[in-house]
Amino acid sequence: MELFLYYECGGERHEPERLFADAEELLKVWPGGLQPRWWVPMMDIFHYQQPVSGQHWKRTQQESVPFGRVALLKPEQVSSYIYYHYQYQEERPGDGDKYGIIGLHENLLFFYAELPTTVEPAPYAGKLATNLRPDRWGEVMDPHFMKWKDAPADQEIWKKLTIVLNVPVPAGKKESE
């Protein structure tokens, strides 16, 4: 079983080893690296929006529910996938779930978002003034993926994850508390 940890912290950085200090005895060491490691960071390769302030990033939905999915990229398609997604995020910031983000580790993608979806204009302009994002997005993306074997029909590419722990910031609390 693999665990994916998605968390947000404003300002001060909090490492998973500190947040889950007693979990090491339950986890296996992740392969690679010079030192034993139980957590491996993923690279942010796509987001619909990025936080510009604590107020901007504050959740407004009373009952938002996080969800995650994973997909496998064909190794030879990683650069193409990143290219298209960078183009998308910089041409159309705010085009999808405000909190939606895709991370990458090797050729494994992790997508995080929340339901109900929060769609609102981004308070900033993207870095690109082009309009090259393909209109038939699904057709362009499909060849990038390795299909999951024995997956339900709606999860051949993006496999749904089961949430095992969700700790939302209590209403009224500041992000730094």
Secondary structure by P-SEA (a helix, b strand, c coil): cbbbbbbcccccccccccccccccccccccccccccccbbbbccccccccccccccccccccbbbbbbbbbbccccaaaaaaaaaaaaaaaccccccccbbbbbcccbbbbbbbccbbbbcccccccccccccccccccccccccccccccccccccbbbbbbcccccccccccccc
